[in-house]
């Protein structure tokens, strides 16, 4: 198990570039299964989860050819469906939650597929009902093989239909869309997730020959086609990294320029940081975060405490709730952080409390943060990263803290952040991988 050793309290300075979007990568890489033609994807982040998915596809028979840094060409012209029944596949697919998104493409093109219970972050229950019900609406049948511990899914003919999703699941929407593009007739999906990742997937599928309208909204209409062709696709910058770097700059009193962010994809992220007293400056396609000796939390118009909550897009992304909570620890003022979507994502606050933060964990979903206004800096401690986003939040806390911190289980951070230690070292962070 690898660890980071961090000497905090240093001010950072310079430019940092966000990687390609992890959440988009997991979707569009699964989409290569929809065609036997070549699909070239660029700006793919070099992170554990994405590399694992690429390796999984390679072992399924997909030909994978690396190009320039971050670019891969995929050709799924000899997929081995029997591999999906092996113990090796079950073990690998079960360790990556994103593997569930191979179901839609496999069902659409090959009429069957297999999937074990996927893994991922331990941040509370993350149900798959939206995936399964949506595919069933298109005509799929699920058969659970208890002996092999596999879900088998099959459909002789997928038929388009109208469906109202019970939740605006990003991966659920992606899975259903990928199945529907080759279904007969018209599919209408209401309450579809409209995150930029889904928008990017739909644009890619349309370039492959799909007929999807309403892209970017929560009402998607898909006219099924006979087959898809290859295409080229570039991933958008990772908006979660952009938000993480804004929080890092504020916490460490640093002057940082975040390069090539595609600001139009950030939604409420700049607004939420502004509510914490952190204004950013857009310079072309870059974001400049000035040095903040102090930052003060806004209050609502009636004077009540600021509440920051996650919500489906275009609301504030749940993947940045952990970052916001850490940034609030050194603000002037108090914040109620409400994590609605996952009941275990706030359980890392005990480590922040050990570092000196003043936080009241109200229940599994809510925490009140009393900002220290930099009057009492956090102190370095030894801790363990519980998941990707909490791990980076703890890393930001450690970089701002006095003294030495050690973060264990950084494999969790590596799942979502590309060479984060090297990129932070380049702007002045004192961080060593052990």
C-alpha positions in Angstrom: 0.0 0.0 0.0 1.5 3.3 -1.1 1.5 6.5 0.9 2.1 10.3 0.5 4.3 12.1 2.9 3.5 15.8 2.9 5.2 18.8 4.5 2.4 21.4 4.6 2.3 25.2 4.9 4.0 26.0 1.7 2.5 28.5 -0.8 2.3 27.2 -4.3 2.6 29.1 -7.6 2.3 28.3 -11.2 0.2 26.7 -13.9 -1.5 23.3 -13.6 -3.4 21.5 -16.3 -6.5 19.4 -15.6 -6.5 15.8 -17.0 -9.2 14.4 -19.3 -12.5 13.8 -17.5 -12.5 10.4 -15.7 -16.3 10.1 -15.6 -16.5 10.7 -19.3 -13.7 8.4 -20.1 -15.4 5.4 -18.5 -18.5 6.0 -20.6 -17.0 6.7 -24.0 -14.5 3.8 -23.7 -17.4 1.4 -23.2 -19.1 2.9 -26.3 -16.3 1.5 -28.6 -18.1 -1.9 -28.2 -20.9 -0.6 -30.3 -19.0 -0.8 -33.6 -16.5 -3.0 -35.3 -14.8 0.0 -36.8 -11.9 1.9 -35.3 -12.6 4.5 -32.6 -9.9 6.9 -31.6 -10.2 8.7 -28.2 -7.7 11.4 -27.1 -7.0 13.2 -23.8 -7.6 9.9 -21.9 -6.3 10.3 -18.3 -3.5 7.9 -17.1 -5.3 6.8 -13.9 -6.0 3.4 -12.4 -9.7 3.1 -13.0 -9.5 4.1 -16.7 -6.4 1.9 -17.3 -8.2 -1.0 -15.7 -11.2 -0.6 -18.0 -8.9 -0.4 -21.1 -7.2 -3.6 -19.9 -10.6 -5.2 -19.4 -11.7 -4.4 -22.9 -8.3 -5.7 -24.3 -8.9 -9.0 -22.5 -12.4 -9.2 -24.0 -10.8 -9.1 -27.5 -10.9 -5.4 -28.3 -7.7 -4.4 -30.1 -6.2 -1.4 -28.3 -3.4 0.6 -30.0 -1.7 3.4 -28.0 -0.9 6.6 -29.9 0.4 9.9 -28.7 0.2 10.5 -24.9 -3.4 10.0 -23.8 -4.6 8.8 -27.2 -5.8 5.2 -27.9 -7.4 3.6 -30.9 -9.9 0.8 -30.2 -11.4 -1.8 -32.6 -14.0 -4.2 -31.2 -14.1 -6.5 -34.3 -13.4 -9.8 -32.4 -15.1 -9.6 -29.0 -15.0 -12.8 -27.1 -18.3 -13.1 -25.2 -17.2 -16.3 -23.5 -14.5 -14.4 -21.7 -17.3 -12.7 -19.8 -18.1 -16.0 -18.0 -14.6 -16.6 -16.7 -13.5 -16.2 -13.1 -10.9 -13.7 -14.2 -13.5 -11.4 -15.8 -15.7 -11.6 -12.7 -12.9 -10.6 -10.4 -11.8 -7.7 -12.6 -15.2 -6.3 -13.5 -16.3 -6.6 -9.8 -13.5 -4.3 -8.8 -14.5 -1.4 -11.1 -18.0 0.2 -10.9 -17.7 1.6 -14.4 -17.6 -1.9 -15.8 -21.5 -1.9 -15.6 -21.5 0.4 -18.7 -20.4 -2.5 -21.0 -23.9 -3.9 -20.6 -25.8 -1.5 -22.9 -23.3 -1.8 -25.8 -23.1 -5.5 -25.5 -26.8 -5.9 -25.4 -27.3 -3.6 -28.4 -24.7 -5.2 -30.6 -24.5 -8.8 -29.5 -27.9 -9.3 -27.8 -26.4 -10.6 -24.6 -23.9 -9.8 -21.9 -22.7 -10.7 -18.4 -21.8 -8.6 -15.4 -20.9 -9.3 -11.7 -21.8 -6.9 -9.0 -19.5 -3.9 -9.7 -17.3 -2.3 -7.0 -16.0 1.2 -6.7 -15.9 3.7 -3.8 -17.4 2.7 -0.5 -19.5 5.8 0.0 -22.8 4.2 0.7 -25.4 2.3 -1.3 -25.1 2.9 -5.1 -27.9 1.0 -6.6 -28.1 -0.2 -10.2 -31.9 -0.3 -10.5 -32.0 2.6 -13.0 -29.6 0.6 -15.4 -31.5 -2.6 -15.1 -35.0 -1.2 -15.3 -34.1 1.0 -18.3 -32.6 -1.9 -20.2 -35.7 -4.1 -19.3 -37.9 -1.3 -20.7 -36.1 -1.8 -24.0 -36.8 -5.6 -23.9 -33.9 -7.0 -22.0 -34.2 -10.0 -19.7 -32.0 -10.4 -16.6 -31.2 -13.8 -15.3 -29.1 -14.1 -12.1 -26.8 -17.2 -12.1 -26.4 -17.9 -8.4 -23.8 -20.6 -9.0 -21.6 -18.3 -11.1 -22.6 -15.1 -9.3 -23.2 -13.3 -12.6 -26.1 -11.3 -14.0 -26.8 -12.6 -17.5 -28.7 -10.1 -19.8 -30.1 -11.0 -23.1 -32.6 -9.6 -25.7 -33.6 -11.0 -29.1 -34.7 -7.6 -30.2 -34.4 -4.3 -28.5 -37.5 -2.1 -29.0 -37.6 1.6 -28.5 -40.1 3.0 -25.9 -40.9 5.9 -23.6 -39.4 5.7 -20.1 -39.3 8.0 -17.1 -36.2 7.3 -15.1 -36.7 6.9 -11.4 -33.5 8.9 -10.8 -31.2 11.0 -13.1 -28.4 8.5 -12.9 -25.4 9.5 -15.0 -24.1 6.0 -15.7 -27.6 4.7 -15.9 -28.5 7.2 -18.6 -25.3 6.4 -20.5 -26.0 2.7 -20.4 -29.6 3.1 -21.6 -28.6 5.5 -24.4 -25.9 3.1 -25.6 -28.4 0.3 -25.8 -31.1 2.5 -27.4 -29.0 3.7 -30.3 -29.3 0.3 -32.0 -32.8 -0.5 -30.8 -35.7 -0.6 -33.3 -37.9 2.5 -33.4 -37.8 5.6 -31.2 -36.8 5.7 -27.5 -37.7 8.7 -25.3 -35.9 9.1 -22.0 -37.3 11.6 -19.5 -35.4 12.6 -16.4 -32.2 11.7 -18.2 -29.0 12.9 -16.5 -27.7 15.9 -18.4 -24.2 16.2 -17.0 -21.5 17.3 -19.5 -20.3 13.7 -19.5 -23.6 12.5 -21.0 -23.6 15.4 -23.4 -20.1 14.4 -24.6 -21.1 10.7 -25.0 -24.2 11.7 -27.1 -22.1 13.9 -29.3 -19.6 11.0 -29.9 -22.5 8.6 -30.6 -24.0 11.0 -33.1 -20.6 11.3 -34.9 -20.7 7.4 -35.1 -24.1 7.6 -36.9 -26.6 7.6 -34.0 -29.6 9.9 -34.1 -29.9 11.5 -30.7 -31.8 14.8 -30.1 -32.3 16.8 -27.0 -28.6 16.5 -26.2 -27.7 18.4 -23.0 -31.3 18.3 -21.7 -33.2 15.9 -19.5 -35.4 14.7 -22.4 -33.5 12.6 -24.9 -35.0 11.2 -28.1 -33.2 8.4 -29.9 -34.1 7.1 -33.3 -32.6 3.6 -33.6 -30.2 2.9 -36.4 -28.9 -0.4 -38.0 -25.2 0.1 -37.2 -22.6 2.6 -36.0 -19.3 3.5 -37.6 -15.9 4.7 -36.1 -15.1 8.2 -35.1 -12.5 10.4 -33.3 -13.4 11.9 -29.9 -11.6 14.1 -27.4 -12.4 14.1 -23.7 -13.3 17.3 -22.0 -11.1 18.6 -19.1 -12.0 17.0 -15.7 -14.3 19.6 -14.0 -13.7 17.8 -10.6 -10.0 18.4 -10.9 -10.7 22.0 -11.8 -12.7 22.4 -8.6 -10.1 20.6 -6.6 -7.4 22.9 -7.8 -9.5 26.0 -6.9 -9.9 24.6 -3.4 -6.2 23.8 -3.2 -5.2 27.4 -4.2 -7.6 28.9 -1.6 -6.5 26.6 1.3 -2.8 27.1 0.7 -2.9 30.9 0.0 -1.5 30.2 -3.5 -1.6 31.9 -6.8 -2.5 29.3 -9.4 -3.5 29.3 -13.0 -5.6 26.3 -14.1 -5.1 25.9 -17.8 -7.5 24.9 -20.6 -10.6 24.4 -18.4 -13.5 24.8 -20.9 -15.2 27.1 -18.4 -18.6 26.5 -20.1 -18.6 23.0 -18.7 -18.1 24.0 -15.0 -21.8 24.9 -14.2 -22.2 26.1 -10.6 -18.6 25.2 -9.5 -17.3 28.8 -9.7 -20.5 30.1 -8.1 -20.2 27.8 -5.1 -16.6 28.7 -4.4 -17.6 32.4 -4.7 -20.1 31.7 -1.9 -17.2 30.7 0.2 -15.5 34.0 -0.5 -13.2 32.7 -3.3 -13.7 34.7 -6.6 -11.9 33.4 -9.6 -10.9 35.2 -12.8 -11.4 33.7 -16.2 -8.6 34.5 -18.6 -9.6 33.1 -22.0 -9.8 29.4 -21.5 -7.9 29.5 -18.3 -8.9 30.2 -14.7 -6.7 32.3 -12.4 -7.0 31.9 -8.7 -5.3 34.8 -6.8 -3.7 34.5 -3.4 -6.3 34.6 -0.6 -4.9 35.5 2.8 -8.5 35.2 4.1 -11.9 34.4 2.5 -15.3 35.0 4.1 -18.4 32.8 3.6 -21.6 34.6 2.4 -24.8 34.3 4.2 -28.3 34.0 2.7 -30.3 37.2 2.2 -32.2 36.6 5.4 -29.0 36.2 7.4 -29.2 32.4 7.8 -26.2 30.1 7.6 -24.9 29.3 4.1 -25.9 25.8 3.0 -24.1 24.0 0.2 -25.7 20.9 -1.1 -25.2 18.6 -4.0 -27.8 17.9 -6.7 -28.1 16.3 -10.1 -26.8 18.5 -12.9 -27.1 21.5 -13.4 -26.9 21.4 -9.6 -23.6 21.2 -7.7 -21.7 18.0 -8.4 -21.5 15.6 -5.4 -17.9 14.8 -6.3 -16.8 18.3 -5.0 -18.7 18.2 -1.7 -15.6 16.8 0.1 -13.4 19.6 -1.4 -15.9 22.4 -0.4 -16.0 21.0 3.2 -12.2 21.1 3.6 -12.0 24.7 2.1 -14.7 25.8 4.6 -12.5 24.8 7.5 -10.3 27.9 7.1 -12.9 30.3 5.9 -14.4 33.2 8.0 -17.9 32.1 8.9 -19.9 28.9 9.0 -21.3 26.5 6.4 -23.8 23.7 6.5 -22.6 21.0 4.0 -25.4 18.7 2.9 -24.3 15.6 0.9 -27.7 14.2 -0.2 -26.7 11.5 -2.6 -24.3 9.2 -0.6 -24.7 8.5 3.1 -21.0 7.6 3.8 -19.2 10.3 1.9 -18.8 12.6 5.0 -17.3 10.0 7.3 -13.8 11.3 6.6 -14.4 14.4 8.7 -13.0 12.7 11.8 -9.6 13.0 10.2 -10.1 16.8 9.7 -11.2 17.1 13.3 -8.0 15.4 14.4 -6.2 18.0 12.3 -7.9 20.8 14.3 -10.9 21.6 12.2 -14.2 22.5 13.9 -16.8 20.3 12.4 -20.1 18.9 13.7 -21.2 15.8 11.9 -25.0 16.2 12.3 -25.9 12.9 10.6 -24.5 10.8 7.7 -25.6 13.5 5.2 -24.9 16.8 6.9 -21.9 18.5 8.6 -21.7 22.0 10.0 -18.2 23.6 9.5 -17.2 26.5 11.8 -14.5 28.3 9.8 -11.2 29.0 11.7 -10.4 32.1 9.6 -6.7 30.9 9.5 -6.4 31.8 13.2 -5.7 28.2 14.0 -3.9 26.4 11.1 -4.6 22.7 10.7 -1.8 20.4 12.0 -0.3 17.4 10.2 -1.4 13.9 11.2 -1.2 10.3 9.9 -4.4 9.2 8.1 -5.9 6.8 5.6 -7.7 7.8 2.3 -11.2 6.2 2.3 -12.2 7.0 -1.3 -11.0 9.1 -4.3 -12.7 12.4 -3.5 -12.1 12.3 0.3 -8.5 11.3 -0.4 -7.9 14.5 -2.4 -9.7 16.6 0.1 -7.4 15.2 2.8 -4.4 15.9 0.5 -5.5 19.5 0.2 -5.9 19.7 4.0 -2.4 18.3 4.5 -0.8 20.7 2.0 -2.3 23.6 4.0 -1.4 22.1 7.5 1.6 22.9 9.7 4.1 20.0 9.9 4.2 16.6 8.4 1.2 14.5 7.3 1.1 11.0 6.0 -1.8 9.7 3.9 -2.0 5.9 3.4 -4.0 4.0 0.8 -3.3 6.6 -1.9 -4.1 3.9 -4.5 -7.6 5.4 -4.0 -6.4 8.8 -5.1 -4.5 7.3 -8.1 -7.8 5.8 -9.3 -9.0 9.3 -10.2 -6.1 11.7 -10.3 -3.2 11.4 -12.8 0.3 11.7 -11.3 -1.1 14.2 -8.8 2.1 14.2 -6.7 4.3 15.1 -9.7 2.0 17.8 -10.9 1.8 19.4 -7.4 5.6 19.2 -7.0 5.9 21.2 -10.2 4.1 24.2 -8.6 6.0 23.9 -5.3 4.3 21.3 -3.1 6.5 19.2 -0.8 5.0 15.8 -1.4 6.8 12.4 -1.6 5.3 9.1 -2.7 6.4 6.3 -0.4 
